[in-house]
Amino acid sequence: VPLDAVPGAAQFGLPVKPIKNLLTLREQIAQATGPLRIVMLGGGAAGTEVAAHIARLLRQKGPPGSRVTLVSGDDELLTQAPPRARGILTRFLRRHGVHVLCGHRAARVEEGLVRLENAEPIPFDLLVSAIGIRAPAFLRASGLSCAQDGSFHVNEFLQSTAHPEIFGAGDCICFGSECLPRIGVFAVRQAPILHHNLRAFFTGARLQKFKPQKNYLLILNLGDGTGLLTRGPFSFRSRLAFWLKDWLDRRFIRRFQNTPAPA
């Protein structure tokens, strides 16, 4: 569910992106003088990860009596992960004080109140939104062949299925009838293929195929020095998983810091 699909969410809530919004959230929690009722909308990777960090921040610096509620329209958290990972994550959040409310989709947001489709409304002092990513509206308006979520259909060469001179990558594309999970690993791996194919299209060179990984690595930072690692059906939570995530993230950033700017 994209942010603007929940009326009032953009007006009364704080989206997790851009990332600077999380600093704003941290400051609001630190400056609070009374108990906070914080509601997180979204049970995917971003929503659960941020909810875990909010719970930790409340335990360390938040006003006594504060509470965080995680609301997901899906029947389980992290639906794209294997069952074992979903179980580990749900138990972890509940053990650390997060009230997990699955199967309850937000209908609209009013000032200080989240109204649900099939449950009692939830009052809040702070609302954080991580309820999905949507492709730009102009893609569907342009007449491109698009999926239900608005992302446009591409082939294995990242070309529009209707207009091969148009290329795309990341969260704005969809392969056939099934879109890839909205996680960074796919966009990162598509980038060099996209770069090559754009150049090849104009020079007549051979295009390269993008082959998405069936088993990709996903590690969530749970805020307590541990990470939840999943790859295919394999899942575990440990400090080693957090260390691996931290090392991979820092290595990724260093690649950009060490890359000279184009002339």
Salt bridges, closest charged atoms under 4 A:
ASP4 OD1 - ARG134 NH1 3.04
GLU76 OE1 - ARG86 NE 3.34
GLU110 OE2 - ARG108 NE 3.12
GLU110 OE2 - ARG115 NE 2.84
ASP125 OD1 - ARG37 NH2 3.10
ASP149 OD2 - ARG182 NH2 2.45
GLU156 OE2 - LYS209 NZ 3.78
GLU165 OE2 - HIS163 ND1 3.77
ASP224 OD2 - ARG237 NH2 3.01
ASP246 OD2 - ARG250 NE 2.92
ASP249 OD2 - LYS245 NZ 3.43
